[in-house]
Amino acid sequence: MPGKYVLGLAKNGEFTFNLKAGNSQTILTSETYKAKKSALAGVESVRKNGVLDKRFERRVAKDGRPYFVLKASHDQEVGRSQMYASDATMENGIASVKKNAADAALVDTTVDA
């Protein structure tokens, strides 16, 4: 099953999206956007940058758990991962973004919102 972008509304009414792997697990979460058009541009940025290893910044949280941030060419963050239990599982998450980012379908849950 292919991955998908799920565009939705955050609690504050702004737009956000998640990139989900084929197993429906969220592998990347965007920031929030005031305009739907901006959120859709964020999806396109993930499509373009999510296949490039140099756009992934590997980080460690204060509690020692690894996670990653995906950045656009102008160094702006376009999404971040969950916290992982190990570097190996984080690298699997990055590989999943790379595999799914370019071709994932867009599911817009805001259409009826």
Buried (B, 14 or more C-beta within 10 A) or exposed (E): EEBBBBBBBEEEEBBBBBBBBEEEEEBBBBBBBEEBEBBBEBBEBBBBBBBEEEBBEEBEEEEEBBBBBBBBEEEEEBBBBBBBEEEEEBBEBBEBBBBBBEEBEEBBEEEEE
